[in-house]
Amino acid sequence: MKDYEEGDPYTYENKERIAFLIEKGYLEKKNKQPPQAKSNPEIKHTGGGWYELPDGKKVKGKANALKALESGV
């Protein structure tokens, strides 16, 4: 017997058993769509590796843009 943590995948050959566990709330159906990338609405990618900050300044590289955003520059 194995203990499962929340988020662990669970497979079982008996589809009725899976349906029962979903109905009772023990399992959730797997979302077949890949998770969407989290975007940062405060910066805007303008192309060529350049990002525009909310104040209109442009910064080369996403990491630099995020750092500038955090530091308030």
Backbone as ProteinMPNN parsed JSONL, in Angstrom:
{"seq_chain_A": "MKDYEEGDPYTYENKERIAFLIEKGYLEKKNKQPPQAKSNPEIKHTGGGWYELPDGKKVKGKANALKALESGV", "coords_chain_A": {"N_chain_A": [[0.838, -1.176, 0.0], [0.515, 2.232, -0.804], [1.115, 5.559, 0.234], [-0.311, 8.548, -0.912], [0.49, 11.839, -1.786], [-0.98, 15.138, -1.972], [-1.479, 16.142, -5.268], [0.077, 14.169, -6.373], [0.377, 11.826, -9.065], [-2.094, 9.381, -9.894], [-2.772, 6.178, -10.902], [-4.885, 3.604, -12.134], [-6.198, 0.514, -13.168], [-8.95, -0.067, -13.225], [-11.552, 1.607, -14.418], [-14.045, 2.292, -13.402], [-13.583, 2.392, -10.668], [-11.863, 4.57, -10.512], [-13.619, 6.585, -11.407], [-15.46, 6.502, -9.304], [-13.839, 7.361, -7.153], [-13.272, 9.945, -7.991], [-15.847, 11.031, -7.991], [-16.412, 10.958, -5.253], [-14.658, 12.828, -4.368], [-12.016, 12.286, -3.796], [-10.146, 12.186, -5.787], [-9.02, 14.199, -8.566], [-9.827, 15.08, -11.91], [-7.339, 14.844, -14.377], [-5.884, 17.654, -15.819], [-5.606, 18.051, -19.154], [-4.436, 19.993, -20.671], [-1.46, 21.848, -21.114], [0.139, 23.667, -18.444], [-0.331, 27.174, -18.334], [2.066, 29.611, -19.133], [3.265, 31.722, -16.639], [2.736, 35.072, -16.781], [4.196, 38.298, -16.517], [2.527, 41.064, -15.853], [3.498, 43.622, -15.479], [5.756, 44.121, -16.974], [6.65, 44.464, -20.425], [7.249, 42.569, -23.242], [9.137, 43.633, -25.892], [10.412, 42.682, -28.052], [13.339, 41.132, -29.547], [14.707, 40.583, -27.2], [14.349, 42.731, -25.54], [12.69, 44.592, -22.981], [9.953, 46.491, -21.813], [9.488, 48.641, -19.134], [7.034, 49.607, -16.61], [7.318, 52.376, -16.318], [8.127, 53.181, -18.785], [10.783, 52.924, -19.489], [13.313, 51.048, -21.229], [14.72, 47.811, -21.087], [17.361, 45.487, -21.503], [16.95, 42.052, -21.628], [15.096, 39.656, -19.78], [15.54, 38.913, -17.11], [16.966, 41.116, -16.159], [15.012, 43.059, -16.476], [13.048, 42.19, -14.671], [14.503, 42.381, -12.306], [14.972, 45.142, -12.228], [12.345, 45.981, -11.97], [11.681, 44.931, -9.447], [13.445, 46.365, -7.824], [12.498, 48.864, -8.124], [13.464, 50.635, -9.926]], "CA_chain_A": [[0.0, 0.0, 0.0], [1.302, 3.448, -0.933], [0.475, 6.828, 0.582], [-0.202, 9.553, -1.956], [0.408, 13.236, -1.372], [-1.767, 15.959, -2.876], [-0.778, 16.445, -6.505], [0.706, 12.968, -6.931], [-0.444, 11.131, -10.059], [-2.638, 8.1, -9.452], [-3.306, 5.389, -12.004], [-5.526, 2.353, -11.74], [-6.772, -0.073, -14.373], [-10.403, -0.118, -13.139], [-12.069, 2.961, -14.664], [-15.174, 2.55, -12.493], [-13.008, 2.76, -9.372], [-11.384, 5.945, -10.672], [-14.809, 7.441, -11.455], [-15.997, 6.529, -7.944], [-12.965, 8.192, -6.321], [-13.479, 11.331, -8.422], [-17.185, 11.429, -7.508], [-16.349, 11.142, -3.795], [-13.774, 13.943, -4.065], [-10.673, 11.846, -3.434], [-9.291, 12.445, -6.939], [-9.455, 15.194, -9.537], [-9.452, 14.732, -13.272], [-6.114, 15.468, -14.84], [-6.041, 18.67, -16.845], [-4.761, 17.615, -20.254], [-3.776, 21.132, -21.28], [-0.26, 22.241, -20.358], [-0.061, 24.894, -17.672], [0.027, 28.392, -19.052], [3.205, 30.318, -18.566], [2.887, 32.886, -15.849], [3.279, 36.292, -17.363], [4.331, 39.411, -15.596], [1.849, 42.154, -16.551], [4.159, 44.911, -15.284], [6.746, 44.331, -18.028], [6.138, 44.131, -21.744], [8.3, 42.159, -24.164], [9.024, 44.436, -27.11], [11.124, 41.984, -29.122], [14.795, 41.182, -29.557], [15.253, 40.498, -25.852], [14.118, 43.996, -24.835], [11.463, 44.672, -22.191], [9.565, 47.84, -21.405], [9.014, 48.732, -17.754], [5.831, 50.444, -16.501], [7.636, 53.797, -16.459], [8.49, 53.441, -20.168], [12.188, 52.604, -19.747], [13.543, 49.759, -21.868], [15.82, 47.068, -20.476], [17.74, 44.289, -22.255], [16.921, 40.808, -20.852], [13.965, 39.528, -18.859], [16.035, 38.91, -15.734], [17.283, 42.506, -15.822], [13.751, 43.793, -16.357], [12.418, 41.799, -13.402], [15.316, 42.951, -11.23], [14.682, 46.578, -12.201], [10.989, 46.123, -11.466], [11.723, 44.678, -8.001], [14.171, 47.418, -7.113], [11.785, 50.119, -8.28], [14.199, 51.52, -10.842]], "C_chain_A": [[0.884, 1.241, 0.0], [0.478, 4.65, -0.497], [0.72, 7.818, -0.541], [-0.344, 10.93, -1.331], [-0.454, 13.994, -2.375], [-0.923, 16.337, -4.084], [-0.068, 15.256, -7.122], [-0.2, 12.344, -7.982], [-0.9, 9.783, -9.517], [-3.213, 7.388, -10.672], [-3.863, 4.084, -11.464], [-6.236, 1.81, -12.97], [-8.303, -0.053, -14.388], [-10.971, 1.298, -13.252], [-13.256, 3.298, -13.768], [-14.668, 2.99, -11.12], [-12.503, 4.216, -9.42], [-12.564, 6.912, -10.663], [-15.419, 7.589, -10.065], [-15.165, 7.469, -7.06], [-13.067, 9.673, -6.703], [-14.805, 11.858, -7.875], [-17.172, 11.726, -6.018], [-15.388, 12.265, -3.39], [-12.366, 13.552, -3.656], [-9.662, 12.101, -4.551], [-9.874, 13.575, -7.767], [-9.042, 14.701, -10.905], [-8.202, 15.503, -13.648], [-6.448, 16.472, -15.933], [-5.077, 18.335, -17.971], [-4.05, 18.76, -20.949], [-2.553, 21.504, -20.455], [-0.519, 23.521, -19.58], [0.409, 26.094, -18.469], [1.186, 29.063, -18.338], [2.693, 31.531, -17.8], [3.536, 34.109, -16.465], [3.324, 37.371, -16.299], [3.723, 40.636, -16.273], [2.553, 43.5, -16.41], [5.21, 45.187, -16.345], [6.168, 43.853, -19.352], [7.31, 43.772, -22.644], [8.111, 42.903, -25.476], [9.785, 43.825, -28.276], [12.629, 42.121, -29.002], [15.422, 41.125, -28.183], [15.08, 41.769, -25.027], [12.75, 43.976, -24.158], [11.213, 46.114, -21.794], [8.983, 47.786, -20.003], [7.783, 49.631, -17.709], [6.108, 51.939, -16.674], [8.105, 54.158, -17.868], [9.946, 53.156, -20.504], [12.29, 51.223, -20.385], [14.801, 49.123, -21.302], [16.085, 45.832, -21.319], [17.743, 43.089, -21.317], [15.796, 40.794, -19.833], [14.422, 39.581, -17.41], [16.355, 40.332, -15.275], [16.017, 43.335, -15.641], [13.061, 43.471, -15.039], [13.182, 42.378, -12.216], [15.045, 44.442, -11.092], [13.298, 46.84, -11.631], [10.935, 45.939, -9.954], [12.376, 45.823, -7.242], [13.522, 48.791, -7.267], [12.478, 51.107, -9.193], [13.346, 51.831, -12.049]], "O_chain_A": [[1.883, 1.297, 0.717], [-0.706, 4.751, -0.815], [1.832, 7.915, -1.06], [-1.187, 11.154, -0.462], [-0.636, 13.54, -3.505], [0.21, 16.797, -3.942], [0.349, 15.32, -8.278], [-1.419, 12.331, -7.813], [-0.175, 9.127, -8.77], [-4.047, 7.944, -11.388], [-3.377, 3.538, -10.473], [-6.817, 2.579, -13.736], [-8.899, -0.024, -15.465], [-10.887, 2.089, -12.312], [-13.455, 4.46, -13.413], [-15.262, 3.862, -10.487], [-12.699, 4.982, -8.476], [-12.518, 7.942, -9.99], [-15.848, 8.679, -9.689], [-15.718, 8.275, -6.311], [-12.961, 10.548, -5.844], [-14.882, 12.976, -7.365], [-17.849, 12.649, -5.564], [-15.308, 12.619, -2.214], [-11.595, 14.403, -3.211], [-8.463, 12.217, -4.293], [-11.065, 13.875, -7.684], [-8.043, 13.997, -11.053], [-8.034, 16.666, -13.281], [-7.203, 16.171, -16.858], [-3.862, 18.335, -17.77], [-3.143, 18.522, -21.745], [-2.604, 21.479, -19.226], [-1.307, 24.364, -20.009], [1.411, 26.038, -19.182], [1.268, 29.076, -17.11], [1.812, 32.258, -18.258], [4.753, 34.156, -16.643], [2.581, 37.344, -15.318], [4.337, 41.199, -17.179], [2.238, 44.433, -17.148], [5.535, 46.346, -16.604], [5.317, 42.964, -19.397], [8.248, 44.555, -22.799], [7.054, 42.816, -26.1], [9.802, 44.389, -29.37], [13.137, 43.088, -28.435], [16.555, 41.572, -28.005], [15.617, 41.864, -23.923], [11.785, 43.423, -24.685], [12.14, 46.86, -21.48], [8.094, 46.984, -19.719], [7.512, 50.347, -18.673], [5.238, 52.685, -17.125], [8.444, 55.312, -18.126], [10.315, 53.146, -21.678], [11.47, 50.342, -20.125], [15.807, 49.791, -21.067], [15.147, 45.195, -21.8], [18.458, 43.094, -20.315], [15.566, 41.77, -19.119], [13.778, 40.213, -16.573], [16.053, 40.708, -14.143], [15.949, 44.201, -14.769], [12.549, 44.365, -14.366], [12.578, 42.815, -11.237], [14.904, 44.953, -9.981], [13.096, 47.806, -10.896], [10.243, 46.679, -9.255], [11.927, 46.206, -6.162], [13.935, 49.759, -6.629], [12.12, 52.284, -9.23], [13.78, 52.561, -12.941]]}, "name": "protein", "num_of_chains": 1, "seq": "MKDYEEGDPYTYENKERIAFLIEKGYLEKKNKQPPQAKSNPEIKHTGGGWYELPDGKKVKGKANALKALESGV"}
